[in-house]
């Protein structure tokens, strides 16, 4: 019997990132995440900086003017120090703070990571919680064929609807 829970869910967690270097990926780049992560590391070093902590993936789906769904994928890393005058395609934020998130700690094979997202969505459904529709995945550890990842999904801020009046 496995004593480690594969997915642990918690409510009302906060994601806080400091000195964040961000790179949005074009759809044609989705299969080159490792290459882009390496390029981000090289960019930070070229600025006399260093990455601290794990890689963070941000993902969301948006509907464009023509009704097509567009996947938004951003890679984020925290840096030791701030960077000023960041060049395209990079962005920099001093701090990203996302409050009131559903949280899942995932501890299993990477190919099963989609179950963490599904479990958070099911948890939200069962608790009548509306999600914003984006997620932040923090890749904490990768060893022995298993990963530890923290998934944060932002809860929608109090939309007033007819039922709540």
Secondary structure, 3 states (H helix, E strand, C coil): CCCCCCEEEEEEEEEEEEEEEEEEECHHHHHHHHHHHHHHHHHHHHCCCCEEEEEEEEEEEEECCCCCEEEEEEEEEEECCCCCCCCCCEEEEEEEEEEEEEEEEEEECHHHCHHHHHHHHHHHHHCCCCEEEEEEEEEEEEECCEEEEEEEEEECCCCCCHHHC
